[in-house]
Amino acid sequence: MSEILSIQSLSSGYEGMQVLNRVSLSVDQGVTAVLLGANGAGKTTLLKSTLGIISPMSGEVFIDGNNVTKDKPEAKIRKGIAYFSEFGVLPNLSIHENLKLGGFFLHHSDLKDKVAYMYEKFPDLKEKRKELAGSLSGGQRKMLGMARALISQPKLVLMDEPSAGLSPLFVNQVISLVKEFKKEFGSAFLIAEQNVKFLDIADHVFVLDGGEITFTGTVAELQESDAISKAYFGVH
């Protein structure tokens, strides 16, 4: 397997406040990687810096071996990277308009087919497709955000806390969809999460603690380490 994403010695933050300290990690094609860490560990900062929403202080980001550190988010999206967060839905637009925006760079006929496919996967959204996204429940809004991120069948999906605010039922639905898209399209996932439930689908795990990667390995290796105790409870 070849690397779809490589992050090398990435330091980043906000307005001069450093959050990440020389973070390095890589994700191979078709792999589900979970970036595990407590609230405030720097997970969102890492994903935003990877996509280019935040400009890194130092370090480099590579997609398919190409240095894209200075590329704008739109350019990275066109290269096959998708980003999902709880803010990934525009509430004043309809569900249908949100979905079309997710595939803004696709040819019209291709986009039409992919929107239809997403309605098959998310029948609740199809029933409400003309309604404003802001009228949806929290769980339904997350589903729309996920459908919007996946509509272009990206090579890599960056997911920021997909379980936040969701019931266990919706969490299981998200996990099932990740498994399905990985199998059907070979998409790779980098999922930033606090919820250890996502370890059930992880091929690889990174633990982020205090802006630094403190563990990298398999789920089995994680279970034998004390990385989670340190990251979540400050046990050293």
N, C-alpha and C positions, 0 to 999 in steps of 0.2 A: 504493500500500500504506500502511496505517496502522500506527502503533506499537502493539505489544502490550505492550512493556516499555520504560520510560524510567527510568534511574537518573541522578539529578542531584546532583552535588557530594557524593557519599557518602563519609564518613569513618567508619571502624569499626576495631574491634580487640577485645582481651581484657583485662579487669581493668586498665583504664587504659593498656595498651600499644597505641598506635595502629599499625595495619597498613596500612590504606587511607587515602590522602590525596586527598580531593575527586575521587573517580572519577565520571565521567559517561560513559554509553553508552546506546544504544537498540537495540532489536531489533524489526524489523517483522514483521507477520503472515506466516507461512509461510516465514520465512527461517531458514537454518542459519548461525548465527554462532559462530565459534570464538574462545574467550578463551585465547590462547596465552601461556605463561609458564613460567619455570623453577620448580623446587621452592622454596617459600618466598616466591614473588612476591606472594601474597595472593589467589590464585584461589578457594580454598575459603572464605576469609573473605568474599569478595564474594558468592558464591552464598548462603552462610548468612545474610548480612545482607539480601540481597534477599528471601529467603523469610521472614525474621523469626526464625530460630533464634538469631541474634545481634541485639541491638538496636543500631542505628547510633548513633554519637556525634553525627553531624550529617548533613544531606542528606535527600533524599526519593526514594521509590520510587513509580512510577506504573504501574498495570496498566490497559490500555484507557482511559487518560486520567484514571483515578481515583487519588487519593492513598491508598496503602495502607501507608505507611511504618510506622504503628503497629499495623497489623493482625497478629493472631496467624497462625502458619503454617497452621492449619486453615482459617481464613477465606480465605487466599490459595489454598489447594488447592481449595476450593469454587468459587473464581473461575476455575479452569481452569489452575492452575500445578502442575506436578509436579516432584519433586526426586529425582534419582538419585545415590546415592553407594555406595561399597563397603560401607557400614554400613547399607544400606537393606533388609536382610533380617533377620528375627527367627529365629535358629537353632533355638529351642526350639518353634517352631510348624511345622506341616506346610507343604509347598509350596502346597497348596490354601488353607490358612488365610492364608498370606502374600498370595496373590493377592486374596483377598476383602477383606483389610485395605486393599489399594491402592485399592479402590473403595468404601470404607466409607460414603460419602455418596450412593451410587447407589441407585435403587429396586431391590428384590430381583430382579425379572424382568430388568431391564437389566443388573444385575451378573452374573446367571447367563449371559446371552448373551455378555457381554464376557469372562468367564472362559473360556467355550468357545472364543471367538475366539483368546484368548491361547494356549490349548493347541494350536490349529491352527498358530500361528506358532512355538511352542516345543514340538515333539513330545516332546523329551527330558523336559521338565517334566511332561507329561501322564502318561508312563509311571511317574514317581516321585511323583505328586501326593499320595499318602498318607504319604510319607516326610518326616522332619524336614529342614528346610532346612539344618540344620547338618551333615547327612550328605553334602551336595553337594560336588563339587570346586569349586575357586576360580572356574573359568570358568562352571560351571553356576550357581553362586551369583550371579555377575554377571548372567547371563541372567535369573534369577528377579527380581533387583532391577530390571532393565530392564522386564520384563513387568509388574511391580507398579507401576512409575512410569507406564507407558503405558496401563494397563488402562482408565482413564477417558477415553482419547482426548483428552488435555489440549490447550489452545491453545498452551501454552509448556512446554517441558521443560528444566529446569536440570540439566545432567549434570556431575558432578564426577569428573574423571579416569576415564572409563569404560575406558581401555586399561590402567590400572595392574594389573600382575601377570598380564596376559593374553598368550597366545601370539599370533603374527601371524594365525593362523587365526581365533581368537576376535575379534581386533580387526577383521578384515575382516567378520565376521558382525555386529558392532555397527554398523559403518558401513553395511552393507546394510540393516539394520533402520531406521536413522535415515532413509535415503533413502526407504524404503518407507512409513514413517509420514508423512513430510512429503508425499509424493505422494498417499497415500490419504486422509489426514485434514486436510491443510493445517497440521499442527502446526509451530510454530516451535521452534528449539533454540538454547540457549546452552550450548556445550560447553567446559568448562574443561579444558585439556589441555596436556601437555608434548610429546606425540607429534605431530610435524608431518604424519603420515599423514592426520590429520583435515582438513588443508587441502584434500584432494582433494574434499571435499563442502562446503566453506565458501563461502557467498555473501558473507560479510563476516568480517573478522578484526579482533580487538583484541589488542594485545600489552600485557600487564601486567608491569611491571618495578619492583620496589621499592615496591609499593603504589600505583603511578600508571600510568595509561594512556599509553603512549609511542608508540603507533601505532594508527590506525584507518583501514580502507580495504579494498580488494579484495585477493585473493591475488596478482594481477598487480602491484598497487602494492607489496605487501609484498616481493615478489621483487626489486623495484628499490631497496628501502631497506636500511638496515643495522640495522633494528629487532631482528631475530632475533639477530644477532651481539652486539648490546649486551645483550639480555635474557639470553642463555644463556652468553655467554663474557665479559661485562664489557668488550667492545671498544668504545671510544669514540673 
